[in-house]
Amino acid sequence: MRIEDVAKIIMRTCTGENNMTVNGENQKQSGRISLSEFLIREGFQTERIAVERNGEIVPKSSYQSTFLEDDDRLEIVNFVGGG
């Protein structure tokens, strides 16, 4: 690991800031937060979405116990009714 990478990790740890990608857009997240808290804060109706985190589907039963980390990639899909 390069010294620049170590310094970057230390800075993130000290500031408590995470960089993530949500539906292709970069976001900064301060502090430790669960996926459930994030989704509610962002206004998603958790019963009408599916979430992929770093290429893996997150079961709804795991939203509260899944904590977001630096460099996470989230894809959030809303289900739309129609006919």
Secondary structure, 3 states (H helix, E strand, C coil): CCHHHHHHHHHHHHHCEEEEEECCEEEEEECCCEHHHHHHHCCCCHHHEEEEECCEEECHHHCCCCECCCCCEEEEEECCCCC
